[in-house]
Amino acid sequence: MIIAIDQQRSAERRFEQAVCVARLVRDKRPFKMKTYDQTKIDYDESGCPGYSFYGEPLEAVLAFARSSPPAPLEYAVQPFFIGLAISLASGAASFCCFWLIGWLCAGFTRD
């Protein structure tokens, strides 16, 4: 559940940052480059904070901004059901394991 919520929030923040970068491009504002690599844009210093597009090219960010915003629970459904399946499988395996141990112990201690 926690991972599912985090995935959804991350997708929403990623889209918000992409829209911010697209707004900077539309307003023809200059971008600041990273201090250690002058070939990469520093979106954080340019006015669009976040860690979603760390070092990605501008074309990829603008393509993400042109896409539709994430739907409610769009990115949360898959991690939730994967976690649910893992929980059910591990619960069933634990039950069978403890049942088997109990059955073996009961069989050996019978008079």
C-alpha positions, 0 to 999 in steps of 0.5 A: 500500500505504501509503495502504491501511494508513493508511485502515484505521488511520484508520477504526479510530481513528475508531471507537474515538473514536466508542465513547469519545464514546458511553461519555461520553454513557452515563455522562452526563459533560459535554462541553467546548466549543471555545474559539473556537466554543462551539457545537462540542464539543471531543472531545479535551478531553472525554477522547476524543483524536483528530482524526476527529470535528473539529467534527462534531455529537454525533448523527453521532458516536453514529451512527458508534458504533452501526455495526459496527467496521471489518472487517479490511482493509475500508477498505484493499481499495479504495485497494490495488486502485486503486493496483495498477491505476494501477501496472500501467497506468503500467508498461504505458504506460512499457514501450510508450513505451520500446519505441516509442522503441527501435523508432524508433531502431533503424529509423533507425540501420539500415544 
